[in-house]
Amino acid sequence: MRIEQYKDMIYACGRCEFCRGFDYNDRCPEIFTQHWESSTARGRMAIARAILEGNLEYSEDLAERIFGCFMCGRCREECKKAAQIDVIEITKAMRQDFVEQGVQIPEAGANMAATVTSSGNIFADPPKEHNRWAKELEFKEGSGTLFYPGCLASHRFKEKTNILVRLLQAAGYRLDFLGDDQKCCGTPYWVTGKMENAKEYAEAYLKKLQSRRVKEIITPCPSCFRAFDEEYPHLLGMEKLPIRIRHTSEVLLEIIDQKKLNFKYPVNKKITYHDPCEIGRYRDIYDPPRAILNSIPGIEFTEMSRNREHAFCCGGGGGCKIMFPDYSQRVADERIRDFVETEAELLTTICPACEMNLTHGFYEADLDTRVLDIAEIMAVSAGLVDSEILESDYFPED
């Protein structure tokens, strides 16, 4: 079993309440939606221990507990104060055990992975849909710097992605784009425990990138960023990928710091920021988005009560958006309450998955506002797009 390699960590769990929190609404989105002790990190460690000792077996009855984790990393963050247990890696190992032992995983998760295999993206869209966002943009094949949007940015946020690339190009970045050759990064494989598929996929994709002479990847998606920067090296037995991987948070701050564009048009809005789990708690990227927002003239920046390492998940992670959509929506609704408390006019973030799930939260709450990517705010201030995109009654064409 894959969890055997984490045996020492599993037995180190002393069942303190750091991971679950003393008020279950406050920290863990899984117990917030499922309410059972077994849906906490310490509950999952108890399950893992029972499996290791032969007192419990993997079964479909356990699937909701193991696959219903949003992998937001809050439990792991809190466990830094206690036993230093990497709950995320243990949860991934438990999901892999499900697959390798032939136990049925949630059908929607299996379908998501199969869809990536058959179509190259999580939406089963043809390449022409994947590339529609790039209409009228020019790219430099062989430039060495690949813009990699990922599935959500390509298929659900075409206008946002177009604006982001226009901003990068206006700042002087010479970008390549794979076009019809671009496919999903492979994240659906490892979030559903299909690690053999993941390894084969990573090997093939790395060969594709190297044949394209890619030296650097810029991506707006934290999952894609971590796929190339963390998961691929792990899967392929490398210390690091022979390609530089940058999330747009780093690149956009570089534009600000190096004065690559003139941000002369004020954005007179009260704005707050949502920390995506996969660049926040996973990678400690908290300051760059805030530095960007604080550098744009006119913005009144305010924080949500739960922010940085304490930020509540948007509900879009761990594959839960597809496997458990009702739970995902409830988590988004909770995060939207944090936004409402700030009395901000706009919610910004820097993750397509967060943008999608929080937008759905706004729809559910019938709130008259929008979720914007930080790049859109920058593009307005730089005069690249009209300020109408900031208004609540604006609807993107996509």
N, C-alpha and C positions, 0 to 999 in steps of 0.2 A: 504493500500500500504506500502511496505517495506521502501520506501524513507521517509515516515512520521517521522520515528525515527531520521532522519537527518535534520529535518525541520529547526532548528536553524542554522546549518551550511550552508544549501542551501541559506537561506536568508542573511547570512553574506557575501556572495560574492558581492564585490563592483565593479566587472568587471575591476579590474586593469589588467595590462598586464604581471604580473609576471609569470603566468602559461604558457602562449603561447609564451612569449619571444618577443623581439622587432624585431628580425629577425626570421621568422617562421621556417627557416631551422635549427635553432640552438638547440632547446630544445625539442619540442613535436613531436614525430614520427607520431602521428595521423594527425595533421594539415600538417605535411610534406608530407603525402601521400594523404590526402583528400582535403586540401586547404580551407575548409569552416570554417567560424567562429563557426558554430554549432559542428565542430569536435575538438574544444578546450575544456579544462576543464571548463572555464567560460561559454562557449556555452552550455555545458552539464548541468551546474548549472541553466542556464536560461531555458533549457528544463524542468528540474526537477521542477523548480518553477512554470512554466506554467501548468504542470501536477497537481501539488498540488492545484493550484487555479482553476482547471477545465477548463482551456483555451486550453488544448492540451491533447490528449490521446495517450497512447502507440499504436504504429502501426508498420507494417513492414517497412514503410518509414523511421522510426527512427532507425531501426536495425543497419544500417551501422555506425551510430554515436555512438551508445551505445556499440556494440560488436566489433567495429573497433578500440577501445582503446587498446593499447598494455600493459596497466597497468604497465608501466615502473616506475611510481612513481616520475617522474621529476616534474610534476605539484604540487604534494603534497609537495615535497622538497622546491619548490619556494614559495609555499603558507605559509611556516613557517615564511616568512618575512612579511606576510600580515594578512590573516584571520584565519590561522590554520585549513583550511578545509581539511577533509580527503576524497579527491576526489575518491580514490581507493575504499573505502568502500561504497561510494554513488553509484559508477558505478556498483559494485557488487549487490547492492540493486536494482538498475534499471534493471539489467539483471534478477534478481529473480522475479521482478514484471512482466516482459515479460512472464516468464514461468507460474507464478501463475494466470495471466489473460488470458492465452491461446493464446497469440500473437505469431505468427511464429518467431522463432529465425533463424539465418543463418543455412541452411541445413547441412553444413559441421560440425558445432558445435554440432547440435543434433546427427548427426551420430557418432561423436567422443565419446560423452557420452554413446551412445547406444553400441558402440564397447567395451568400458570398461566393461559395464554390461555383455555382452555376452562372451567376451574372456579374460577379466582380464588385458588387455593392450590396448594401443591406436592403435596398428598396426594389431590387430586381429590375431596375431601369436600364434601357439600352445606352450605349456610349453617347448618342446624340443628346440625351437628357443630361448625362453626366457633364457634358461640355457646354451646355447652353449658357451658363453664367459667363463664359469667356468670349461671347460674341463681341466682335469689333475690337478685341484686345490683341495686341501683338506680343509674341514671346520670342525669345532668343534661344533656339535649340543649340545646345553645346556651351551655353554660358557658364555652366557649372553650378548655378544656383537654381535649384528646383523649387517652384511653388507647388506645394502639395495640399490641396484644400481638404481632402477627406470626404466621406459620404454625405454628412449632414450639410456641410458648407456648399457642396456641389449640387445637391438635390433638393434641399429645403430652404436654403438662404442664398439664392443666386444673386440677388441684388447686393446683399451685404458683401458677398465674396468679390463681386465685380468692383465695388467701391474700395475694398481692401487692396486689391491688386493695383487699381488706379493710383491709390495713395503711395504704395511702395514704388511703383514705376515713376511717379512724379518726384519721388525722393532720390531717384537715381539707381535703383536696384534693377539689374538686368536679369530677368527671370525666364527660366525654362518651364515648360509644362508638358506633361506626358500625353495630354489629349486622349485619344481613344485607347491608349495604352495604360491609362491610369486605372488602378483598382483599389479596393479597400485595403487598409493597412494590415488587416488580419485580426484586429482586436476581438471580433465576435468568437474567434476560435478559443482564445485563452479564457475569456469570461464564461464560456460554457464547458470548459474542461477538455476541449478537443486539442490536446497538445501535440499529437502526432501530425494532425493537419496543420497546426500552427508552425511547426518546424519546417515542413515541406514548403509551406507558403513563404516563410521568411527567406529560405534558401533561394527560391526562385525570384523573389522580389529583389533581393540584394543583387543578384546577377543582372537583372534588368536595369537597376540603377547604375551599376558599374559599367555596363555596356553603353549607357547614355553619358558616361563620364561625369556623373553627378558628384560634386565635391561638398555641397551644402544643401540642406533641405530647410525651407521655411514653411511652417504650417500653423494655421490658426486653431487647430484642434488639439487639446491637451492629450486625448487618447492616442492620436496619431503621433504626436510628439514623443510620448512615452513608449509607444510601440517601437519606433525606430531607435530611440535613445536608450531604452532599458530592456524591452522584451526581446528584440532581435538579438542583441549580444548574448543574452541569457540562453535563448533557444539555440544559437549557433556556436556556443562555447567560446565566445570572444570576450575580451575585457571591455572593448568598446567597438562600435561600428566604425569602419574606415571612412565615414562621412560625417561632417559636422551637422548636428540637428539643432535647429533653433525654433522656439515657439515665438509667435508674433509679439508677445509681450516684450521680449528682449529687443526685437527689431524696431518696434514702434518707439520704445524709449530711446534707442539709438538715434532715431530720426529727430527726436526732441533734443537730446544732449548735443548732437553734432550740428544742430540747426540746419538740417537738410531741407526743411520747408519753413515757410513763414506763416505762423498761425496768428493772423491779424484780425480775424473776424470773431467777435465775442460770442460765446454760447451762453446766453443769459438764462440759465436753468439751474434749479437745485437738483443735484444728482447724487445718487448713492451707487455703491459698487458691490456686486456679489462675487465672492472668492470661489472659483471653481476648485473642486476637491483635488483634481489631478495635477494642477500646477501649484495649488496652495499647500495643503498638508503633505502631498506626495513630494513636492519639489521646493517648497519654501519660497515660492514666487509670490510675494505679497506687496512689495514696495513699488515695482515698476508700473503697474496699472494706476496706482494712486499718484505716483510722481507725474505721470502723463496727464491725468485729470486736473491735478493742481497747477499744471503749467498752461492749461488752456484758458485764455482770458474769458471772464464773465461767469465761469462755473462757480457755484457755491456747492462745495463738496461736503457731504455728511455721511457718517458711518451708520450701518445697521447695528443693532445691539449685539448680535452675534456676528463677529467678523474675524478675519484672518484665520488662525488655527482653530478658533471656536465657531466658525461659520457653519450654519446648518446646510446640509446638502440640498441641491435643487430637486433631487428625485430622479435624475436621469442616468445615474451610473450603475455599473455592475450588471448591465443587461436587463435591469428591472423595468425600464421603460417599455420593453417589448414583452418580457416574461410576466410582469405583474403591473400592468398599466394603471389599475385602480390605486395601487399603493403608490406608484410614482406620482400620480395626480395629487394624492393627499399630502405627500411631502412637499410638492410645489406649492400647494395651498398654504402650508405652514410657513414656508419661506416668504411667501407674498405678504403674510401678516407682519413679518419683520420689516419689509419694505414700507408698508402702509404706516407703521409707527414713525418712520423718519419724516413723513410729509414731503418726501422728495417728489419731483415732477417726472424724473426719468430713472430707470434702473439700467445700469450698464454692467457688462461682464465681458469676458474675453474667451468664451468657449461656446461653440455652436450647440452642443447638447444642453448646456445651461440656458442658452437663449431660447431654445425650443421649448423646454419644459416649463420655464418661467413664463414664457408667452402663453402657454396653455393655462398656467395658473392665473394669469391676468384675465383670460377669457372666462374661466370658471368664476372668478370673483367679480366679473363685469366692471373692471377698472378701466378708466379712461386715460390710459397711458401706454407706453411702449417699452420694450426691452431692446437696447441698442448695444452693438459692439463698440468698444472704445475706438476702433478705427473709423467708424462712422462719425463719431464726435470730432475726431481729428480732421476728417475730410471736410466737414462743414466749416471748421475754423480756418482751414487752409484755402477755402473758397473753391474746392473741387466739386462739391455737390451743394444743392440748394438746401437751405435750412428747413424746408418743409418736411424733411424726413424726421425731424425732431418732434413733430406735432402728433398728438394722439389720434387725429383723424386721417393720418397718412397711411395708405395701404400699399406695400410694395407690389410691383407687377407680378412677382413670382409667388 
